[in-house]
Amino acid sequence: MEIYCTRPGCSRPHNLFADLDDKATLQTAQQKFCTACGMPLILLGRYLPSKLLGKGGFGTAFLARDRYIPGMRECVVKQFQPSGNLNPQQLEIAQGLFAREAAVLEQLGRRHPQIPDLFAFFPLSVHSQQQGKEDQFFYLVQEFIDGQNLEEELAAKGKFSETEALEVLEEILKVLKFVHENDSIHRDIKPSNIMRERSGRLHLLDFGAVKQQVSQGAGATTTGKSTGIYSMGFAPPEQMSGAQVYPSTDLYALAVTVITLLTSKDPGDLYDSYSNQWNWRGYTQVSDTLEAVLNRMLLPTPNQRFSSSQEVMDALKHQSPTTPPPITPSTSPPPPITPPTPPPVSQPQQPSQPPITATPQPQPPVAAKKRTFSLIEILGGAAFTGFMGGLLSFALRSFLGLSGISMGLLGMIVGGLIYAQYRRWIDSKDSVIFAGIAVLLMLIPVLRAGSPLTYVIAIAVLAGAAAVAITAIFRLVYLLLSQFL
């Protein structure tokens, strides 16, 4: 049997013990030690680490087996191992968070099937590799969820459909409802912390950044300042600045998680730091209801988001979700948002996000949809429409002749193309595909009419160039008039 050494920096952590393959010996063996560093390998006398699962901001996770459970039940052993050089105060904070994770798992895991159970939490003192010193380690043993996290699933299958993303949203909302009602805030919702078990059930993992709160009713909470721990790209402004966090802090991170699943893009690619808003809608097709709900969850100001998971679930059941409540004098404003300073303890290997500006501006109600197009999109769409119009005019004239019917059909088709681009049913990739198909279809009337193909393509290109020129002129006139009106 192979046992993996959990001492940080061990030069040869893999240890093979042939005698442990015998069941009787496995049950009675007192202890085994690492052949490279002398570290005790059988943790708490029962847990046998078998391989490294991964490293996070506070610890390292190992897959292990419990030798005293029939069938050698698999479990996860997390060792407290904070990254970076921490001063004593920072180390104390990190150690407190590790102990808090164990306490929350003990409280929540045994009461909710989608949160891992806690099996053990214990310290271990061992002789240091430096003579005359002792090292102390802390371990947390929890339920092993056999499956694939959503970050891995997204990489394997690509973007999620609306139905698939909605399933994730609704399932994790139910878990967060339970977490928040039990006076805790997760503070690290992201695809890698949501595991899909082989049976299909979703689980919420990694409570290493959990924050316990005192409920004040109506969604308000007292938690004190945040510790500056967050996953870049998924955390809202109040968490990044180290200010007070709320249930809506988790809802914001959950919304970012859902839009990354829908678009298969990193949060940094979806966030526009210039306008201080999320621009995700153009990369996916979802219902108006889901779009409005996610946009409200993504608002930068905590008291403008939904205040609870139940509110989000209720909004998803209606065709028109309620708009954010107006800020009134009686509503306590959130703490000022300032650009975050480097946190004392942070989690490595997190996706990047552009900085969020201090003091966010009031956002319009999320029910009002606003489609914006860049200059490149506008002129590119004009070129595509003109090119297609040129090809279609030649085709219709070849089949129907120059008549009112052919001109009417041309106008309807061109209008449909413009509307489809406005609704973002056709993006830049689709435009190239449609144009290629249209060129192939032109071969039929070209061969029939005996006209050279280069002549037809030249007409289409000139029509596209004319459309670009006309669009540019109209846009210039619009910009000039908007300065005076």
C-alpha positions as CSV (number, residue, x, y, z in Angstrom):
1,M,0.0,0.0,0.0
2,E,1.2,3.5,-0.8
3,I,1.0,6.3,1.8
4,Y,1.6,9.9,0.9
5,C,3.7,12.0,3.3
6,T,1.9,15.3,4.4
7,R,5.1,17.1,5.6
8,P,5.5,20.3,3.5
9,G,8.5,20.1,1.3
10,C,9.2,16.4,1.7
11,S,11.6,15.3,-0.9
12,R,10.1,11.9,-1.5
13,P,6.5,11.9,-0.2
14,H,5.5,8.5,-1.8
15,N,6.0,5.6,0.6
16,L,5.3,2.0,-0.3
17,F,4.5,-0.6,2.5
18,A,3.9,-4.1,1.1
19,D,2.9,-5.4,4.6
20,L,-0.1,-3.1,4.7
21,D,-1.7,-5.0,1.8
22,D,-2.6,-7.6,4.3
23,K,-5.9,-6.6,5.9
24,A,-5.0,-7.9,9.4
25,T,-1.7,-6.0,9.4
26,L,-3.4,-2.9,8.1
27,Q,-5.9,-3.0,11.1
28,T,-3.3,-3.5,13.7
29,A,-0.2,-1.5,12.6
30,Q,0.5,1.2,15.2
31,Q,2.3,3.7,12.9
32,K,4.3,4.1,9.8
33,F,6.9,6.8,9.1
34,C,8.1,8.5,6.0
35,T,11.3,7.0,4.7
36,A,12.6,10.4,3.6
37,C,11.7,12.8,6.4
38,G,10.4,10.6,9.3
39,M,6.9,12.2,9.3
40,P,4.2,10.0,10.9
41,L,2.0,8.8,8.0
42,I,-1.1,7.3,9.7
43,L,-2.9,10.4,10.9
44,L,-4.8,10.2,14.1
45,G,-4.0,6.5,14.0
46,R,-6.6,5.9,11.3
47,Y,-6.4,8.1,8.2
48,L,-4.0,7.1,5.4
49,P,-3.3,9.8,2.8
50,S,-2.8,8.3,-0.7
51,K,-2.3,11.2,-3.0
52,L,-2.2,15.0,-3.3
53,L,-5.4,16.6,-4.5
54,G,-4.4,20.3,-4.6
55,K,-3.2,23.4,-2.7
56,G,-5.2,26.5,-1.7
57,G,-4.6,29.7,0.1
58,F,-4.6,28.1,3.6
59,G,-3.9,24.5,3.1
60,T,-3.2,21.4,1.1
61,A,-5.8,18.7,0.4
62,F,-5.0,15.0,0.3
63,L,-7.2,12.0,-0.7
64,A,-7.1,9.5,2.2
65,R,-8.8,6.4,3.4
66,D,-10.2,5.6,6.8
67,R,-8.8,2.2,7.8
68,Y,-11.3,1.7,10.6
69,I,-14.4,2.0,8.3
70,P,-15.5,-1.1,6.4
71,G,-14.6,-0.7,2.8
72,M,-11.8,1.8,3.7
73,R,-14.1,4.8,3.1
74,E,-12.4,7.6,1.1
75,C,-12.2,11.1,2.7
76,V,-10.4,14.4,2.2
77,V,-7.6,15.4,4.6
78,K,-6.9,19.2,4.6
79,Q,-3.7,20.3,6.3
80,F,-3.4,23.9,7.5
81,Q,-0.5,25.2,5.4
82,P,-0.9,28.9,4.6
83,S,1.0,30.2,1.6
84,G,3.4,33.1,1.7
85,N,5.5,34.6,4.6
86,L,2.9,35.6,7.2
87,N,3.6,37.6,10.3
88,P,2.3,36.3,13.7
89,Q,-0.9,38.3,13.5
90,Q,-1.7,37.1,9.9
91,L,-0.9,33.5,10.9
92,E,-3.3,33.8,13.8
93,I,-6.0,35.0,11.5
94,A,-5.4,32.3,9.0
95,Q,-5.4,29.6,11.7
96,G,-8.6,31.0,13.1
97,L,-10.2,30.7,9.7
98,F,-9.1,27.1,9.4
99,A,-10.7,26.3,12.8
100,R,-13.8,28.2,11.8
101,E,-14.1,26.1,8.6
102,A,-14.1,23.0,10.8
103,A,-16.7,24.4,13.1
104,V,-19.0,25.5,10.3
105,L,-18.7,22.1,8.5
106,E,-19.6,20.4,11.8
107,Q,-22.6,22.6,12.2
108,L,-23.8,22.6,8.6
109,G,-22.5,19.4,6.9
110,R,-24.4,17.0,9.1
111,R,-27.6,18.9,8.5
112,H,-27.5,19.5,4.7
113,P,-26.8,16.8,2.1
114,Q,-25.0,19.2,-0.3
115,I,-22.4,20.3,2.2
116,P,-19.5,17.9,3.1
117,D,-19.6,16.3,6.5
118,L,-16.8,16.9,9.0
119,F,-15.1,13.7,10.3
120,A,-12.3,15.0,12.4
121,F,-10.3,18.1,13.4
122,F,-7.0,17.7,15.2
123,P,-3.4,19.0,15.8
124,L,-0.3,16.9,15.3
125,S,3.1,17.7,16.9
126,V,6.1,16.1,15.3
127,H,9.9,16.4,15.5
128,S,11.2,19.1,13.2
129,Q,13.8,18.4,10.6
130,Q,15.7,21.1,12.4
131,Q,17.3,19.5,15.4
132,G,15.8,20.4,18.8
133,K,12.6,21.9,17.4
134,E,9.0,20.7,17.0
135,D,6.6,21.4,14.2
136,Q,2.8,21.6,14.8
137,F,0.3,20.9,12.1
138,F,-3.5,21.1,12.0
139,Y,-5.7,18.7,10.1
140,L,-9.3,18.7,9.0
141,V,-10.9,15.5,7.7
142,Q,-14.1,15.8,5.7
143,E,-16.4,13.9,3.4
144,F,-15.0,13.1,-0.1
145,I,-17.3,14.0,-3.0
146,D,-16.5,11.8,-6.0
147,G,-17.1,13.8,-9.1
148,Q,-15.9,16.8,-11.1
149,N,-16.0,20.5,-10.2
150,L,-17.7,23.0,-12.5
151,E,-14.4,24.6,-13.6
152,E,-13.3,21.2,-14.8
153,E,-16.7,20.5,-16.4
154,L,-16.7,23.8,-18.2
155,A,-13.2,23.1,-19.6
156,A,-14.3,19.7,-20.8
157,K,-17.7,20.5,-22.4
158,G,-17.7,24.2,-23.1
159,K,-20.3,26.8,-22.3
160,F,-23.5,25.8,-20.4
161,S,-27.0,26.1,-21.9
162,E,-29.5,28.3,-20.1
163,T,-31.2,25.1,-18.7
164,E,-27.9,23.8,-17.3
165,A,-26.9,27.2,-15.8
166,L,-30.3,27.6,-14.3
167,E,-30.0,24.2,-12.6
168,V,-26.7,25.4,-11.0
169,L,-28.2,28.7,-10.0
170,E,-31.3,27.2,-8.4
171,E,-29.4,24.3,-6.6
172,I,-26.7,26.6,-5.1
173,L,-29.3,29.2,-4.1
174,K,-31.0,26.4,-2.0
175,V,-27.7,25.6,-0.3
176,L,-26.9,29.3,0.3
177,K,-30.3,29.9,1.8
178,F,-29.5,27.2,4.4
179,V,-26.0,28.6,5.0
180,H,-27.3,32.2,5.4
181,E,-30.2,31.1,7.7
182,N,-27.5,29.5,9.9
183,D,-25.6,32.7,10.3
184,S,-22.8,32.1,7.9
185,I,-21.5,33.6,4.7
186,H,-19.4,31.5,2.4
187,R,-17.4,34.3,0.7
188,D,-15.8,32.1,-1.9
189,I,-18.4,31.0,-4.5
190,K,-16.8,30.1,-7.8
191,P,-17.0,27.2,-10.3
192,S,-14.0,25.3,-8.7
193,N,-15.9,25.2,-5.4
194,I,-19.0,23.6,-6.8
195,M,-18.7,19.9,-7.2
196,R,-21.0,17.7,-9.3
197,E,-21.1,14.2,-7.8
198,R,-21.3,11.3,-10.2
199,S,-25.0,11.0,-9.4
200,G,-25.5,14.5,-10.7
201,R,-26.1,16.2,-7.4
202,L,-24.3,19.5,-6.8
203,H,-22.3,20.2,-3.7
204,L,-20.9,23.4,-2.3
205,L,-17.3,23.0,-1.1
206,D,-14.4,24.9,0.6
207,F,-15.7,26.8,3.6
208,G,-12.1,28.1,4.2
209,A,-13.2,31.7,3.9
210,V,-16.5,31.4,5.7
211,K,-17.6,34.3,7.8
212,Q,-20.0,33.9,10.7
213,Q,-22.6,36.6,11.3
214,V,-25.2,37.8,13.7
215,S,-28.6,38.2,12.0
216,Q,-30.3,41.5,12.2
217,G,-33.3,40.7,10.1
218,A,-34.4,41.8,6.6
219,G,-31.1,40.6,5.1
220,A,-28.9,42.9,7.2
221,T,-26.1,41.3,9.2
222,T,-23.4,42.3,11.6
223,T,-20.1,40.6,10.7
224,G,-17.4,43.3,11.3
225,K,-14.9,44.0,8.6
226,S,-13.9,41.3,6.1
227,T,-10.4,39.8,6.4
228,G,-9.4,40.7,2.8
229,I,-9.7,37.1,1.6
230,Y,-11.4,36.7,-1.8
231,S,-11.1,35.2,-5.2
232,M,-10.3,37.9,-7.7
233,G,-13.0,38.3,-10.4
234,F,-15.7,36.7,-8.3
235,A,-15.7,38.9,-5.2
236,P,-17.9,42.1,-5.1
237,P,-16.5,45.5,-4.2
238,E,-17.3,45.4,-0.5
239,Q,-15.4,42.2,0.0
240,M,-12.4,43.3,-2.0
241,S,-12.1,46.5,0.1
242,G,-12.2,44.5,3.3
243,A,-15.6,46.1,4.3
244,Q,-18.6,44.4,5.9
245,V,-20.0,41.4,3.9
246,Y,-23.7,40.3,3.5
247,P,-25.7,37.4,2.1
248,S,-25.8,39.5,-1.1
249,T,-22.0,39.2,-1.2
250,D,-22.4,35.4,-1.9
251,L,-25.2,36.2,-4.4
252,Y,-22.9,38.4,-6.4
253,A,-20.2,35.7,-6.6
254,L,-22.8,33.1,-7.6
255,A,-24.0,35.4,-10.5
256,V,-20.4,35.8,-11.7
257,T,-20.1,32.0,-11.5
258,V,-23.3,31.5,-13.6
259,I,-22.2,34.0,-16.3
260,T,-18.8,32.4,-16.6
261,L,-20.6,29.0,-17.2
262,L,-22.9,30.6,-19.7
263,T,-20.2,32.3,-21.7
264,S,-17.2,30.1,-21.1
265,K,-15.1,33.2,-20.4
266,D,-13.1,34.4,-17.5
267,P,-14.7,37.1,-15.3
268,G,-12.0,39.6,-16.4
269,D,-13.1,39.2,-20.0
270,L,-16.7,40.0,-19.1
271,Y,-16.1,43.1,-16.8
272,D,-15.8,46.5,-18.4
273,S,-13.7,48.6,-16.0
274,Y,-14.2,51.7,-18.0
275,S,-18.0,51.8,-17.6
276,N,-17.8,49.8,-14.3
277,Q,-20.3,47.2,-15.4
278,W,-20.6,43.6,-16.6
279,N,-21.0,43.1,-20.3
280,W,-21.8,39.4,-20.6
281,R,-25.1,39.3,-22.5
282,G,-23.6,39.4,-26.0
283,Y,-21.8,36.1,-25.5
284,T,-24.9,33.9,-24.8
285,Q,-28.6,33.6,-25.3
286,V,-30.8,33.5,-22.2
287,S,-34.4,34.6,-21.4
288,D,-35.2,38.1,-20.3
289,T,-36.1,36.8,-16.8
290,L,-32.7,35.2,-16.2
291,E,-30.8,38.1,-17.6
292,A,-32.6,40.6,-15.4
293,V,-32.1,38.4,-12.3
294,L,-28.4,38.0,-12.9
295,N,-27.9,41.7,-13.7
296,R,-29.5,42.6,-10.3
297,M,-27.3,40.1,-8.5
298,L,-24.3,41.8,-10.2
299,L,-25.0,45.3,-9.0
300,P,-21.9,46.8,-7.2
301,T,-23.9,48.2,-4.3
302,P,-25.0,45.5,-1.7
303,N,-28.3,47.1,-0.8
304,Q,-29.4,47.2,-4.5
305,R,-29.0,43.5,-5.0
306,F,-31.4,40.8,-3.8
307,S,-31.0,40.6,-0.1
308,S,-31.6,36.9,0.2
309,S,-31.5,33.6,-1.8
310,Q,-35.3,33.3,-1.4
311,E,-35.8,36.7,-3.1
312,V,-33.8,35.4,-6.1
313,M,-35.8,32.1,-6.3
314,D,-39.0,34.1,-6.1
315,A,-37.8,36.4,-9.0
316,L,-36.9,33.4,-11.1
317,K,-40.5,32.2,-10.9
318,H,-42.0,35.4,-12.4
319,Q,-41.8,36.7,-15.9
320,S,-40.7,40.2,-14.8
321,P,-38.4,40.2,-11.8
322,T,-38.9,43.2,-9.5
323,T,-36.6,46.1,-10.0
324,P,-34.0,47.1,-7.3
325,P,-35.5,49.0,-4.4
326,P,-34.8,52.8,-4.5
327,I,-32.3,54.1,-2.0
328,T,-34.2,56.1,0.7
329,P,-32.9,58.1,3.6
330,S,-34.0,55.3,5.9
331,T,-31.8,52.8,4.1
332,S,-28.4,52.5,5.6
333,P,-25.8,53.0,2.9
334,P,-23.1,50.5,2.5
335,P,-19.5,51.4,3.5
336,P,-17.6,53.5,1.0
337,I,-15.9,51.3,-1.6
338,T,-12.3,52.1,-2.1
339,P,-9.7,50.5,-4.3
340,P,-8.5,47.4,-2.5
341,T,-5.0,47.1,-1.1
342,P,-3.1,43.9,-1.3
343,P,-4.7,41.6,1.3
344,P,-2.6,40.1,4.2
345,V,-3.7,36.6,3.3
346,S,-4.9,35.8,-0.2
347,Q,-5.6,32.7,-2.2
348,P,-3.2,32.1,-5.2
349,Q,-4.0,31.1,-8.7
350,Q,-7.2,33.0,-9.0
351,P,-8.6,34.6,-12.3
352,S,-7.8,38.2,-12.7
353,Q,-10.4,41.0,-12.8
354,P,-9.9,44.7,-13.7
355,P,-10.0,47.0,-10.7
356,I,-13.3,48.3,-9.6
357,T,-13.6,52.0,-9.3
358,A,-14.2,53.6,-5.9
359,T,-17.8,54.8,-5.2
360,P,-20.0,53.0,-7.8
361,Q,-22.5,55.1,-9.6
362,P,-26.2,54.4,-9.3
363,Q,-27.3,51.7,-11.7
364,P,-30.5,51.8,-13.8
365,P,-33.2,49.2,-13.0
366,V,-32.1,45.8,-14.4
367,A,-35.4,45.2,-16.1
368,A,-34.5,47.9,-18.7
369,K,-32.4,46.3,-21.4
370,K,-29.7,48.3,-23.0
371,R,-27.8,47.1,-26.0
372,T,-24.6,48.9,-26.8
373,F,-22.4,48.4,-29.9
374,S,-18.8,49.4,-30.6
375,L,-17.9,51.3,-33.7
376,I,-16.2,48.2,-35.1
377,E,-19.4,46.2,-34.6
378,I,-21.5,48.9,-36.3
379,L,-19.3,49.2,-39.3
380,G,-18.7,45.5,-39.5
381,G,-22.5,44.9,-39.4
382,A,-22.9,47.5,-42.2
383,A,-20.3,45.8,-44.3
384,F,-22.0,42.4,-43.8
385,T,-25.4,43.8,-44.6
386,G,-24.2,45.6,-47.7
387,F,-22.3,42.5,-49.0
388,M,-25.3,40.2,-48.5
389,G,-27.6,42.8,-50.0
390,G,-25.4,43.0,-53.1
391,L,-25.4,39.2,-53.6
392,L,-29.1,38.9,-52.9
393,S,-30.0,41.7,-55.4
394,F,-28.1,39.8,-58.1
395,A,-29.7,36.5,-57.2
396,L,-33.3,37.9,-57.0
397,R,-32.8,39.8,-60.3
398,S,-31.6,36.5,-62.0
399,F,-34.6,34.6,-60.8
400,L,-37.4,37.2,-60.7
401,G,-36.1,40.0,-62.9
402,L,-36.1,43.6,-61.9
403,S,-39.6,43.9,-60.4
404,G,-41.5,45.2,-57.4
405,I,-41.6,41.7,-56.0
406,S,-37.8,41.2,-56.1
407,M,-37.2,44.7,-54.6
408,G,-39.8,44.0,-51.8
409,L,-38.1,40.6,-51.0
410,L,-34.7,42.3,-50.9
411,G,-35.9,45.0,-48.5
412,M,-37.5,42.4,-46.2
413,I,-34.4,40.2,-46.1
414,V,-32.0,43.1,-45.6
415,G,-34.3,44.5,-42.8
416,G,-34.3,41.0,-41.2
417,L,-30.5,40.9,-41.2
418,I,-30.3,44.3,-39.6
419,Y,-32.8,43.3,-36.9
420,A,-31.0,40.0,-36.2
421,Q,-27.7,41.8,-35.7
422,Y,-29.4,44.3,-33.4
423,R,-30.8,41.4,-31.3
424,R,-27.3,39.8,-31.4
425,W,-28.8,36.7,-33.0
426,I,-25.9,37.0,-35.5
427,D,-22.4,37.6,-34.3
428,S,-19.1,38.2,-36.2
429,K,-18.4,34.5,-36.7
430,D,-22.0,33.9,-37.9
431,S,-21.6,36.7,-40.4
432,V,-18.5,35.1,-42.0
433,I,-20.4,31.8,-42.3
434,F,-23.5,33.4,-43.8
435,A,-21.4,35.3,-46.3
436,G,-19.6,32.2,-47.3
437,I,-22.8,30.3,-47.8
438,A,-24.3,33.2,-49.9
439,V,-21.2,33.2,-52.2
440,L,-21.7,29.4,-52.8
441,L,-25.4,29.9,-53.5
442,M,-24.5,32.6,-56.0
443,L,-22.8,30.0,-58.2
444,I,-26.3,28.8,-59.3
445,P,-27.6,32.1,-60.8
446,V,-24.0,32.9,-62.0
447,L,-23.8,29.8,-64.1
448,R,-27.4,30.2,-65.2
449,A,-26.9,33.9,-66.3
450,G,-23.4,33.3,-67.7
451,S,-22.0,36.1,-65.7
452,P,-18.4,35.9,-64.3
453,L,-18.1,35.2,-60.6
454,T,-15.6,38.0,-60.1
455,Y,-18.2,40.5,-61.5
456,V,-20.8,39.3,-58.9
457,I,-18.2,39.4,-56.0
458,A,-17.2,42.9,-57.1
459,I,-20.8,44.1,-56.9
460,A,-21.2,42.6,-53.4
461,V,-17.9,44.2,-52.2
462,L,-18.8,47.6,-53.6
463,A,-22.3,47.3,-52.0
464,G,-20.6,46.5,-48.6
465,A,-18.2,49.4,-48.9
466,A,-21.1,51.7,-49.8
467,A,-23.1,50.5,-46.7
468,V,-20.0,51.2,-44.5
469,A,-19.6,54.7,-46.0
470,I,-23.3,55.5,-45.6
471,T,-23.4,54.2,-42.0
472,A,-20.3,56.2,-41.1
473,I,-21.8,59.4,-42.5
474,F,-25.1,58.8,-40.6
475,R,-23.2,58.1,-37.4
476,L,-21.2,61.3,-37.8
477,V,-24.3,63.3,-38.4
478,Y,-25.9,61.7,-35.3
479,L,-22.9,62.6,-33.1
480,L,-22.8,66.2,-34.4
481,L,-26.6,66.7,-33.8
482,S,-26.3,65.1,-30.3
483,Q,-23.8,67.9,-29.4
484,F,-26.4,70.6,-30.1
485,L,-29.8,69.0,-29.2
